[in-house]
Amino acid sequence: MIVVLKSSSSNEDLEKIIAAVKDYGYTAEVVKGKSKTIIGAVGDQKEKQQHMNLLGQLPGVEAVVPIMQPHKLGSREFRNEDSSFKVGNTIVGGNSLTLIAGPCSIESEEQIFEIAKAVKSSGATILRGGAFKPRTSPYTFQGMGEEGLILLRKAGDEAELPVVTEVLDVKDLDLVCKYADMIQIGARNCQNYALLKAVGKTKKPVLLKRGMSTTINEFLLCAEYLLAEGNMSVALCERGIRTFETATRNTFDINAIPVLKEKTHLPVIGDPAHGTGYWQYVSPIAYAAIAAGADGLAVEVHNKPEIALSDGGQSLKPKKFTEMVKKARVIAKAIGKNI
């Protein structure tokens, strides 16, 4: 349910309402908008109607209304305005598009430092790089582990970029949190609910990628696991779904972007690299994602993709990334955003 406060309500009223919400067995999330303050009360209680009536009688309460969507805290019912949050020295969401760029995997100090410098000069706002890699084959490169995290952190600091990297297992979460500004949950772990709960408890910003066979409503409920732990700094990433088509690695679901923007206040990021699997299609799909309303892009960039240890075929060279950003700026400006 949502508890809407009167514009005249005091801080004392707010504290008493929060206390009552918790006494009734709900978790309380407070959102202060431009004109209204609301409290999201989330929980499965049998006496919900009775609790709504009791909360409605408290001083400072204007109205108590049920949230009809199964995804409560991520819904537009809970928060109509688009949300945004800080990741290091940048903001995800809002009028400025987030540009997440970097290699699929961290391979060496020289590689990650060179790429970090290149993407920063082209306009990237967050540096990405995988230290733990979920690979289809157990015989392919699995990442450098903590050594890779150390290199990613150093490269990010050198380029003055916050860093995002993927966590695969709850046992590695503390280690990843030590080095990363933002935690990525990959497509294969989108519905790993134990991992989602653990990541939610860290309160670290999260980039949640859609599973390759996950419906939009399932995707929103995956995000809800993070939000329900009190972590409201979550961005959703459309990275393509598995269909009958074999001409590309995945089918980038451009429809998902406006649908998600309608259903949720959370920022939506487009990943045209995984969405297509081929570098020559990355830029056109990136432009389409921006035009469709995406709040940012996640692009794989490699200085030598022909010898990359993972996903070289879908990685842009730094020069191509620079060209993509230049054109993306034009499209972003046309829809009232900037890079």
N, C-alpha and C positions, 0 to 999 in steps of 0.2 A: 504494500500500500504506500501511498505518498501522503505525507502530512505537509500541507501548505500553510506557511506562517503569514500572519498579518504583517503589513508593512510597518505597523506601529509596535510590533513585538520587541521585547528587550532581550538582551543576552541571557538574563536570568530565566525568562520564559523558555528560551531555546534549550538551556541546560536541563530544565525540568522536563521538557517534552522528550529530550533524548533519553533521560533517565527512565521515563515511563515506557518508552519504546523498548528499552533493554529489559526492564522488569517484566514485560509481557512476553519476553523470549525471542525478540527480533534483533537483528543487527541493524545499526543505524548509520546511514551515509548522508552527510549534509552537503548540499549543493547551494552555494550562494550565487544567485543570478543577478542581473542588472537591476531588476525590480522586485524579485521575489526570492525568499529563502525556502527551500523545501528539504524535507527529511525523507529519505527512502527507508522504509521499514521492511526488511526482507526476512521471511521465515515461513515455515509451514505450520501454522497454528490452527487448531480446530475452532477456537473462539475468535476468529478473525473479525467477524461482524461486530461482536461485542467489544473487542478492542478498538475498532474504528469508532464506535459510538463514544467510548470513554475518552479516547484521545481527542475527539472533536469537542469535548467540553472543557479542555484545558485552556487556561489563559494564553493568548497569543496565537491560537490556532484558527485559521480561516476556514479550512476545509480538509477533509480526509477522503481520499479517493483510491479505489483499488487499481492496481496495475494489471491490465488484462493480458499483456504479452508474457509468454513463458520466460523470455530473457528480460528480467526485471531492471537491473541497474544499468544495462546497456541500451535500454529502449528510449525512444523519443518521449514516451510518457513520463519517464523519470527525469529526463533532461532534454528539453527541446533545442537548446542552443548547442552548436558544435563544441565538443570539448577539445582542449589542447593541454600539453604538458611539457615540462622541460626535460631535455636529455643533455646533460653537460651544459655546453654554452649555446645550445640551440633549442628551438621550440618545434614540437611535432604537432601539427594542426594549425588552424588559423589561416591567414591570407598568404603566408609564405610556404611554398612547396618544399617538403623535405626531400633531399637527394641523398640516398644511402648508396654508397659505391665502394667497390673494393673487390678483391679476388674471392673466388669460391673457397679456396683453401690458402692458408698461410704456408708458404713453402721455404722461405729463407728470409733473413734479415734484409738483404739487398732487395729482394722482390717486394716485400710489404712496404718498405720505406720509399722505394721509387714510386709505387702505385699510390701511396698515401699523398705524396707530394703532388703527383699529377692530378688526382681527382680533386684535391683541395683547390688547386689553381683554376680548375674548370667550374667550380661552384658547388661541389659536394658539401653537405652539412654533417654527415655521419659516415665514419669509415667502417666498412664491414670486412669480415674475414673469419673463416672457419678454422678452429683449432681441433674440434671433435667433429668428424664427418660421418653421417649415416650413409653408408654406401650399399647399393644393391648386392654387390659381390663382396664376400669377406676377404678377397685377395687383393682388392684395390686399396689405394692410399686412404688411411683412416684419420689423417690429421696429425699434427705435432704435439697435441696435448698441451700441458702447461707451458712448454717452451714456446709454442705458438701464441699462447695468451700473453706471455711476457713481451714477445715481439710486437704483437698487435697494440698493446698498451703503449709501448715506447713509440711506435710509429704514429699513433693517435696524438700523443703528447707533442711529438715533434711537429706535426702538421696542425696542431691546435684543433683537432677534431675529436668529438666523443666517439666511442666505439661500440659496435654491436656484434655479438657472436652467439652461436647456438649452444644450448645445453641439451644433452641427450639423455641424461640420467640424473635422478635425484642425488645420487652419491657425488656427482661432480658439481652440484649447484653452488656450494660455498666457494669452491675454487673459481668458478666462472664469475661469481659476484665480486670476487676480490679484484678482478681486472676489468670487467665490462661496465659500461655506463647503461647499456640496454641489453636485455636478454632476448634472444630469438628462440621461439619454439617452432620447430620445423613442421613441415606437412605430415611427416610420419608420426609425429607426436601430438598432432592437433587434438586427438581424443584420448590422450594419455592423462586421465583425470588425476592420478596421484601426482604426476609431475606438475600439472596445472595448479593444483592446490599448493604445492610446495613453492612454486615460483610466485604465486599470488602473495604468499606470506612474506616474501622478501621486500615487497613494496618497490622493487626496481622496475623502471619502465620496461614494457614488454612489446616485442614485435611478434604477433601470433599469425603464423601462416596457415592458410586454409588447406585442409587435407585434400588429396587428389580425388577422393570420392565423397567428400563431405558436402552436404546440402547447405544452403545459406542459413537456414534455421538451426541446423546442427552446429554450424560455425559460430553463430551468435551465442549458443548455449555453452560452447567451449570457452568463449570469452567470459561468460558469466561465472565460470569457476574461478577465474582470476579476480573478477570484480567482487565476488562474494567474500573473498578473503581480505577485502579492504584495499585492493590495488586498483585504482582508477586510471592509472597511466598505461593504457593498453591501446595499441594500434593494430588494426586488422590488415592482413596482407593477402590480396588475391594473387595467386601464383600459378593459375592454370589448373584445369581439372582433366581427369582421364576420360576420354570419349572413344568412339570407334575410329576416329581419324588418326592416321599414322604418318601423315606428311610432316607433322611437327611433333615434338616431344610430348607436349600437352596442348590442350585447347584453352587459350586465355579467355576467361569468362568476362568479357567487357560488360555484360548485363549486370554482373554482380556489383559493380561499383555504384551505379545509381540506386540499385535496390538496397544495398547496405547503407548508403547515405540517407535513404528514406527511413530505414528501420532503426538506425542507431546513431547516437551522437559521437561515437568513437571515430578517430581519424582512420582513413582507408588508404593503404599504400598499394601501388601496383608493381608487380614483379614481372616485367616482360621477358627477362632472361629465362627463368624456369617456365614461364607461360608459353614459350615457343621452342626453346632449345637450340636455336640457331641465331648467331650474331646478326645476320643480315635482316632478321625480322624484329630485332629488339627495338630499334628506334621508332619504326612505324607504330608498333603497339604501345610504346611509351607515350607517343603523341596522342593516341586514341584514349589512353587511360587518363591523361590530363584533361582532355576535352570532355570525358565522361564524368569528371568531378573528383578524381583522386586527389588526395592531400599530399601525395608524394610518390616517389619511385624508388625501387630497390634494383640496382643494376650491377651486374658483375663486370668488373674491369680487370684486365690482366695485361702486363707489359709484354709478355711473350706467350700468348694463348696457344700457339702451336705446340708448345712443350709443357703446358700446364698439367699438373697432376690430377686435376679434376675440373670438369665442365669448361674446358678450353673452347669448345665449339660454340658456346653461347655467350662468351665473354667479349666485350668490346675492347679494342686497344685504346689507350689514352686519347689518341687523336680523334678516333671515332666518338668517344664519349664527349669530348669537347664540342664536336660538331652537333651531337644530339642535344646537348644542353643549350646551345645557341638557338636552335629551332624551338626547343621546348619553352624557352623564355617568351617567344612570340605567342605561342598558343596559350600559355599561362596568363599573359597580359590580356588576351582577348576575353578571358572569362573572369577577369578581376583578381587574378593572383599574380604572385611574383616569385622569382627564383633569385 
